[in-house]
Amino acid sequence: MIRKQIFPLALIAAAALLAGCKPSYPPAKPVSQLNPREFRGYQVYQQDCASCHYADHTGDLHGPSLFAMYQKKYLPSGAPANDDRVSATIMDGHGIMPGFGNQISRQQLQNLLAYLHTL
């Protein structure tokens, strides 16, 4: 009888622990609330990044999700989550991700970084 009572409690406790293992992040800033620079970055994201990276939720597409990227200490590669490392990855590529250094301007990169900070 005691085993029947303990098992459901153990399942509930395990579910609570698993749910607590994944941090929750605030939702990304809605597109309608982006400032002009962030919106230009959103346009760069849509053109060059959206086919491989999610921006509004976790989970991998062809590359890792960009959602809450700057709210984490490290990028999926293990590099610090800061503008210098993100810029280097965007411009030079990393792993299977191609570099975009010949496709986007420095201004587009700065706009994209501004947008990524809203996620």
N, C-alpha and C positions, 0 to 999 in steps of 0.2 A: 504494500500500500504506500509506503514512504517513497519507494522508487517512482511510482506513478506521479507523485506530487512533486518530486525533485526534478524530474526530466523536463516538464514544461518551464519550470523556473530557470533551469540551466539554459534552455533554448532562448528564453527572453534575455537572460544576462549576456549570452553570446551575441545575440543580435544587437543589443545595446552597445557592446564593446566594438563590434564591427562598424556600426554606424558612427561611432565616435572616432574611429581611426582616420576617417577622411575629413579633412577640414572643410568647412563650408565658407564660401566666399560671397560677398555681395554681388548682385547681378551687374553685368556690364552696363555702362552708361548707354541709354537708348540713343539711337541714331538721331532722333529728333532733338536731342539735347546737346549734341556735339557742337563745339565752337567751330569757326571756319577752318582753323588749322587742323583740328581733329577730324573734321569732315573730309578735308583733302586727303588726310592719311587713311581714312576709311575707304576712299576711292582707290587709293594705291593698293590697300589690302584686297579689295574686291577684284581688282585687275590682276594682281600678281601672287596673292597668297591664299585666297579663299578656296581654290581648287584642291589645296593640300592640307590646310589648317583650319580647324574650327576656331571661331572667335567667341561664341556665345555660350558654349558649354564644354565640359570636359569630354575626353575621349579622343582617340586618334583617328584621323582620316587617313591621309597618306603620310603625314607628318604629325608631330604632337600638337595637341590643342594649345592655342595661345591664350585661352581664357585664364584670367588671374595670374598671368605669367609673372608680372612684376610684384605680385603679392606673395610670391614664394621666394625662398632664399636662393635657390639654385634652379637653373634651366634643366630640362631633361638630360642634356649632355653632361651635367655636373658642373658646368661653368656658373659663375655668379650671375644672378638675374639683374643685370644692370645695362645701361645704354651702350657702354663700350662693347660688351660681349654680344649683345643682341645685334648691334650695328655690324660687327665683324662677321657674324653668322649670315646676316642678310646680304652683305656686300660680297663676301668671299665664299659663302656656302659652308656646309658641314655635312659629313656623311654623304647621304644620297641627295641632299638638298643642293641645288645649283646656286651659285653666286649670282646676285643681281647687280653687281657693280657696274656692268656695262649697259644696264637697262633702266636704272632709276637714278635720278640726280640726287645730289646731297640734300637739296630742299625737299624732294619727295621722301627721302629717308627720314629727315627730321619730322615731317608731317606724319609719316607712318609710325614713328616712335611715339609721337603725341597721341595718336589713336590707340596704340597698344597699351599705353598707360591708362586708358579708360576701361580696359577689359577687367 
